[in-house]
Amino acid sequence: MSDPTPAAAAAAAIEQLDELTRRLRVACPWDREQDERTIVPHTLEEAYELADAAHRRDDAKLLDELGDVLFQVHFLSLLLEDRGAGSLARVAEHVRQKLIRRHPHVFGEVEVASAGEVLANWDQIKSTEDGREPGIFGEVPENLPSLLYARKVQRRTASTGFDMDAPPYDAVHGMLEELEEAGDADARYAAAGDLLFAAVNVARKLEVDPELALRSSADRFRARVEAAERLAEADGAHWNDLAIDRQVTYYAQARLQEED
């Protein structure tokens, strides 16, 4: 007997997960009490853990986190089913039709020359769909993390043609100069925000996720400071008692060890 096809194996596994989700919804007191508002914070947490696994290129962790996100989709779909507003089947069919509609270069006669044209077509098609909020920034969630919100606003603006081909490095330099020259707290506040916004725009043009990139940078800095503290302790010194020049020296040593 031949092994099942990948599609058949996936269908069987999803069916079993669906059965388990339904059982939990009935048999587990915690699962019974949940609604979409109490579940979504867990969904966001799982999504960030998935993003971290992908960024680290950790396939084992990616497999694990994908499963957690898949369960979230099942559970939220079941909540829709409970009140007659949808189902997992309707969710899957809805996104299937949406993907067909937004890929006319695959399923239609539209021709594209680049990934940028694909994104521009995507946003244009999305703006014409029923139920969409009007305007350039219709349905841009205001509760997105700041860096992702900035990127979303920039991308929506770019879809109208108001964009540059190359990463706008000059804007970052200009905003940094403005920040250096800012004379009061309000000016520094505005200039710091403009600098971050310009940096996000560069990241967008380079196809770098600013949220993940910043988190990765913060993690590297944290690891280096912790390593510098250990180096100081090995010399019988306490990090908090050191003058800044000695802290910098230990930090530089930690970076050199990182490169070895």
C-alpha positions in Angstrom: 0.0 0.0 0.0 1.5 3.3 -1.0 2.0 6.2 1.4 -0.8 8.9 1.3 -0.1 12.0 -0.7 0.9 15.1 1.2 -2.5 16.6 0.6 -4.2 13.4 2.0 -1.9 13.3 5.0 -2.6 17.0 5.7 -6.4 16.5 5.5 -6.3 13.5 7.8 -4.1 15.4 10.4 -6.4 18.5 10.2 -9.4 16.3 10.7 -7.9 14.8 13.9 -6.9 18.3 15.2 -10.5 19.5 14.5 -11.9 16.5 16.5 -9.5 17.3 19.4 -10.4 21.0 19.4 -14.1 20.2 19.6 -13.5 17.9 22.5 -11.5 20.5 24.4 -14.2 23.0 23.8 -16.7 20.7 25.5 -14.6 18.8 28.1 -12.1 21.4 29.4 -13.4 24.1 31.8 -10.8 26.6 30.6 -11.6 26.1 26.9 -15.3 26.4 27.5 -14.9 29.8 29.1 -13.0 31.4 26.2 -14.2 33.8 23.6 -12.4 35.5 20.8 -11.3 38.5 23.0 -9.7 36.2 25.6 -8.1 34.0 23.0 -6.6 36.6 20.7 -3.8 37.7 23.2 -2.6 34.0 23.1 -2.9 34.1 19.3 -0.7 37.2 19.1 1.9 35.6 21.5 2.0 32.5 19.3 2.4 34.6 16.2 5.4 36.4 17.7 7.0 33.1 18.8 6.5 31.8 15.2 8.1 34.9 13.8 11.1 34.4 16.2 11.5 30.8 15.1 11.4 31.8 11.5 13.9 34.5 12.0 16.3 32.1 13.8 15.8 29.5 11.0 15.0 26.9 13.7 13.0 24.3 11.8 12.2 22.2 14.9 10.9 25.3 16.7 9.1 26.5 13.5 7.3 23.2 13.3 6.2 23.5 16.9 5.1 27.1 16.6 3.2 26.5 13.4 1.2 23.9 15.2 0.3 26.4 18.0 -0.8 28.9 15.4 -2.8 26.3 13.6 -4.6 25.4 16.8 -5.4 29.0 17.3 -7.0 29.2 13.9 -9.1 26.0 14.7 -10.2 27.3 18.0 -11.2 30.8 16.7 -13.1 29.2 13.8 -15.0 26.9 16.2 -16.1 30.0 18.2 -17.5 31.4 14.9 -19.3 28.1 14.4 -20.7 28.1 17.9 -22.7 31.2 17.1 -23.5 30.4 13.5 -21.2 33.0 12.1 -18.8 30.8 10.2 -16.7 27.6 10.4 -13.2 26.4 9.5 -14.5 25.3 6.1 -15.8 28.8 5.5 -12.6 30.4 6.7 -10.5 28.2 4.3 -12.8 28.8 1.4 -12.9 32.5 2.0 -9.1 32.8 2.0 -8.9 30.6 -1.1 -11.2 32.8 -3.1 -9.3 35.9 -1.8 -6.0 34.5 -2.9 -7.3 33.7 -6.4 -8.8 37.2 -6.7 -5.6 38.9 -5.6 -3.3 36.9 -7.9 -4.7 37.7 -11.3 -1.1 37.2 -12.7 -1.4 33.6 -11.7 -5.1 32.9 -12.2 -6.0 35.5 -14.8 -4.5 37.4 -17.7 -2.6 40.1 -15.8 1.2 40.3 -16.4 3.7 41.5 -13.8 7.4 42.2 -14.0 8.3 42.3 -10.4 7.3 41.5 -6.8 6.6 45.2 -6.3 4.0 45.1 -9.0 2.4 42.1 -7.3 2.1 44.1 -4.1 0.7 47.2 -5.9 -1.9 45.0 -7.6 -2.7 43.4 -4.3 -3.4 46.7 -2.6 -5.4 48.0 -5.5 -7.6 44.9 -5.7 -8.0 44.9 -1.9 -9.3 48.5 -2.0 -12.2 47.5 -4.4 -13.5 44.5 -2.4 -16.9 44.7 -0.7 -16.9 45.8 2.9 -13.5 47.5 2.8 -13.1 50.8 4.6 -12.5 53.6 2.1 -9.4 55.7 1.7 -5.7 55.0 1.4 -5.4 53.9 5.0 -8.7 52.0 5.2 -8.4 49.0 7.6 -4.9 49.8 8.8 -5.1 48.6 12.4 -4.1 51.3 14.8 -3.2 48.7 17.5 -0.3 47.3 15.5 3.2 47.6 17.1 4.6 51.0 16.2 7.2 49.8 13.8 4.8 47.6 11.9 2.2 50.3 11.9 4.7 52.7 10.3 5.6 50.1 7.7 1.9 49.5 6.9 1.2 53.2 6.5 4.3 53.5 4.2 3.3 50.5 2.1 -0.3 51.8 1.7 1.1 55.2 0.6 3.6 53.5 -1.8 0.7 51.6 -3.4 -0.6 55.0 -4.7 2.7 55.6 -6.5 4.0 58.0 -3.9 7.3 56.1 -3.3 11.0 56.0 -4.2 12.8 53.2 -5.9 15.9 53.2 -3.7 16.1 53.0 0.1 15.9 56.6 1.3 19.1 56.7 3.2 19.3 60.5 2.8 16.1 60.9 4.8 17.7 59.0 7.8 20.7 61.3 7.7 18.5 64.3 7.5 16.3 63.2 10.4 19.4 62.5 12.5 20.7 66.0 11.8 17.3 67.4 12.8 17.4 65.4 16.1 20.9 66.6 16.8 19.8 70.2 16.3 16.5 69.9 18.2 16.4 72.6 20.9 13.6 71.5 23.3 11.8 68.4 24.4 8.9 68.7 21.9 11.3 69.1 19.0 13.4 66.1 20.2 10.2 64.1 20.5 9.1 64.9 17.0 12.6 64.5 15.5 13.2 61.1 17.2 9.9 59.9 15.8 10.7 61.1 12.3 14.1 59.4 12.5 12.5 56.1 13.5 9.9 56.5 10.7 12.7 57.1 8.2 14.6 54.0 9.4 11.5 51.9 9.0 11.1 53.2 5.4 14.7 52.1 4.6 14.0 48.7 6.2 10.8 48.4 4.1 12.6 49.1 0.9 15.3 46.5 1.8 12.5 44.0 2.6 13.6 43.8 6.3 11.0 43.4 9.0 11.7 46.3 11.3 10.0 44.7 14.3 12.1 41.5 14.1 15.3 43.4 13.2 15.0 45.7 16.2 14.3 42.8 18.5 17.2 40.9 17.2 19.5 43.9 17.7 18.2 44.3 21.2 18.9 40.7 21.9 22.4 41.0 20.6 23.1 44.0 22.8 21.6 42.3 25.8 23.8 39.2 25.3 26.9 41.4 24.9 26.2 43.4 28.1 25.6 40.2 30.0 28.9 38.8 28.6 30.7 42.0 29.6 29.4 41.7 33.1 30.7 38.2 33.3 34.1 39.3 32.1 34.2 42.0 34.8 33.2 39.5 37.5 36.0 37.2 36.4 38.4 40.1 37.1 36.8 40.6 40.5 34.9 43.7 39.5 31.3 44.6 39.8 29.7 45.9 36.6 27.6 48.6 38.3 30.6 50.0 40.1 32.8 50.4 37.0 33.4 53.7 35.3 32.0 54.0 31.8 35.4 53.7 30.1 36.0 50.3 31.8 32.4 49.1 31.0 33.1 50.0 27.3 36.3 48.1 27.4 34.6 44.9 28.7 31.8 45.4 26.2 34.4 45.6 23.4 36.0 42.4 24.7 32.6 40.7 24.7 32.1 41.7 21.1 35.5 40.3 20.1 34.7 37.0 21.8 31.5 36.9 19.9 33.4 37.1 16.6 35.8 34.3 17.5 
